[in-house]
Amino acid sequence: MGSTKSSEKTRERLVDAAGRLFAEKGFNGVTVRDIVQNAETHLSALNYHFRSKEALYREALLTACTKASFSPKNREELLQLEPYEALYTIINESLKWHDQRPVKNWENDIIVRECWEPSSVFGEVVEKYFKPQVSFMAEIIGKIAGKPPDDPKVLYAVIVLIGLVDTFGEYRLLIDSVAPNLTGHFKQGNLLTKELFNTVVQTVKTSIDE
């Protein structure tokens, strides 16, 4: 299969090509021939690295989750911060990730599609990536609320946080179209981060007061 470096580059091309195609068409809408052609390689290379389309789909999906998640090291560092500072940092860094990624991002799209059309990999993705992300955010918000991380009100605040960040990160074209003045308003230094932070904190405080 050539040199180790060349083989690794071929593997990366396969994952990238497969990820883009799976994100656009879904697992059943993509053939191995499609993937090989888009990766500009041969079927033998796909078989060498992944053995099957299913294995390649799993790799592409898990790669996407890794890129879209806070790493274990990042999570540990955030948990060491004062909880309000940690929450603000989570929101700010998540919005930055949306800002810095390409307009058409297959990593996020394949994750969304997997949630719409769960595959045999869904359970593994939940255990390896979604649950750890939710758990660490629940630990931080739980400290703010003075409640355990598994408290339903804390988990509700976590889902609100995820929903807000994803909405403003993924639907900017729609927001620009229906509320153009809002976009200009939020361009004034980290104002969006501050507003989302205040909303999540208020959600927690409302839960505490009930």
C-alpha positions in Angstrom: 0.0 0.0 0.0 3.0 2.3 -0.3 4.7 4.3 2.4 3.2 4.7 5.8 2.7 8.4 5.2 1.1 7.9 1.8 -1.2 5.2 3.3 -2.3 7.5 6.1 -3.1 10.3 3.7 -5.2 7.8 1.6 -7.0 6.8 4.8 -7.7 10.4 5.6 -9.0 11.1 2.1 -11.4 8.1 2.4 -12.7 9.3 5.7 -13.2 12.9 4.4 -14.9 11.8 1.2 -17.1 9.3 3.0 -18.0 11.8 5.6 -19.1 14.4 3.0 -21.1 11.8 1.1 -22.8 10.2 4.1 -23.7 13.7 5.5 -25.3 14.6 2.2 -27.0 11.4 1.2 -27.2 9.2 4.2 -25.6 5.7 4.6 -27.9 4.0 2.2 -27.5 6.7 -0.5 -23.8 6.1 -0.9 -21.9 3.3 -2.6 -18.3 2.3 -2.0 -17.7 3.3 -5.7 -18.9 6.8 -4.9 -16.5 7.0 -1.9 -13.5 5.7 -3.9 -14.1 8.0 -6.8 -14.5 11.1 -4.5 -11.3 10.1 -2.5 -9.5 9.6 -5.8 -8.2 6.1 -4.8 -9.1 2.5 -5.4 -11.4 -0.1 -3.9 -8.4 -2.0 -2.7 -7.4 0.9 -0.5 -10.9 1.1 1.1 -10.8 -2.7 1.7 -7.3 -2.4 3.2 -8.1 0.4 5.6 -11.8 -0.4 6.5 -12.9 -3.7 5.1 -16.5 -2.5 4.6 -18.7 0.6 4.1 -20.1 0.1 7.6 -16.7 0.3 9.2 -15.9 3.5 7.2 -19.2 5.1 8.2 -18.4 4.4 11.8 -14.9 5.9 11.5 -16.3 9.0 9.7 -19.0 9.5 12.3 -16.7 9.0 15.3 -14.2 11.4 13.7 -16.9 14.0 13.3 -17.9 13.6 17.0 -14.3 14.0 18.1 -13.9 17.3 16.2 -17.2 18.7 17.4 -16.6 17.8 21.1 -14.5 19.2 24.0 -11.6 16.8 24.4 -11.2 15.0 27.8 -8.3 17.3 28.5 -10.4 20.4 27.7 -13.2 19.0 29.9 -10.9 18.5 32.8 -9.5 22.0 32.5 -13.0 23.5 32.4 -14.0 21.6 35.5 -11.2 23.2 37.4 -12.5 26.7 36.7 -15.1 28.6 38.8 -18.4 27.3 37.4 -19.6 30.7 36.0 -16.3 31.2 34.2 -16.5 27.6 32.9 -20.0 28.1 31.5 -19.0 31.3 29.8 -16.0 29.7 28.3 -18.0 26.7 27.0 -20.4 29.1 25.2 -17.7 31.3 23.9 -15.5 28.5 22.6 -18.5 26.7 21.0 -19.5 29.8 19.1 -15.9 30.3 18.0 -15.9 26.7 16.6 -19.0 27.5 14.5 -17.3 30.8 13.3 -14.1 29.1 12.3 -15.4 26.0 10.6 -16.2 26.0 6.8 -19.6 27.1 5.8 -20.5 23.6 4.7 -19.3 21.3 7.4 -19.8 17.6 6.9 -18.7 16.8 10.5 -21.7 18.5 12.0 -24.1 17.4 9.2 -23.3 13.7 9.6 -23.9 14.0 13.4 -27.3 15.6 12.8 -28.2 13.0 10.2 -27.2 10.2 12.6 -29.6 11.7 15.1 -32.4 11.8 12.5 -31.6 8.4 11.1 -29.9 6.3 13.8 -27.6 3.6 12.6 -26.1 0.6 14.4 -23.3 3.0 15.6 -25.8 5.4 17.4 -25.4 3.7 20.8 -21.6 3.8 20.6 -21.7 7.5 19.7 -24.0 8.3 22.6 -21.8 6.4 25.1 -18.5 7.7 23.8 -19.3 11.3 22.9 -22.8 12.7 23.7 -23.1 11.4 27.3 -19.6 12.6 28.3 -20.3 16.1 26.9 -23.7 16.3 28.6 -22.3 15.0 31.9 -19.5 17.5 32.1 -21.8 20.4 31.3 -24.3 19.1 33.9 -21.5 19.0 36.5 -20.7 22.7 35.8 -24.3 23.9 35.7 -25.1 21.7 38.7 -22.5 23.7 40.7 -24.2 26.9 39.7 -27.6 25.5 40.6 -26.4 23.8 43.8 -28.0 20.6 42.6 -26.6 17.2 41.5 -25.7 16.8 37.9 -28.5 14.3 37.2 -31.2 16.6 38.6 -33.8 17.0 35.8 -33.7 20.8 36.1 -29.9 20.8 35.6 -30.2 18.5 32.6 -32.9 20.8 31.2 -30.5 23.7 31.5 -27.9 21.7 29.6 -30.3 20.9 26.8 -31.2 24.7 26.6 -27.5 25.5 26.4 -26.9 23.0 23.6 -30.0 24.2 21.7 -29.1 27.8 21.9 -25.5 27.4 20.8 -26.5 25.1 17.9 -29.3 27.4 16.8 -27.1 30.5 16.6 -24.2 28.5 15.2 -26.1 26.5 12.5 -29.0 28.8 11.5 -27.2 32.1 10.9 -28.5 32.5 7.4 -32.1 32.1 8.6 -31.4 34.5 11.6 -29.8 37.0 9.2 -32.9 36.8 6.9 -35.6 37.1 9.5 -33.8 39.3 12.1 -31.0 41.2 10.4 -30.8 43.8 13.1 -30.2 41.1 15.6 -27.0 40.0 13.8 -25.6 43.5 13.8 -26.5 43.9 17.4 -24.6 40.8 18.4 -21.5 41.7 16.5 -20.6 44.2 19.3 -17.9 42.4 21.2 -18.9 38.9 22.6 -22.5 40.2 23.1 -24.0 36.9 21.8 -21.8 34.9 24.3 -23.0 37.2 27.1 -26.7 36.9 26.2 -26.6 33.1 25.9 -24.7 32.9 29.2 -27.3 35.1 30.9 -30.2 33.0 29.4 -28.7 29.7 30.7 -27.9 31.2 34.1 -31.5 32.6 34.3 -32.8 29.1 33.4 -30.8 27.7 36.3 -32.0 30.4 38.7 -35.6 30.0 37.7 -35.3 26.3 38.5 -33.8 27.0 41.9 -36.5 29.4 42.8 -39.4 27.0 42.0 
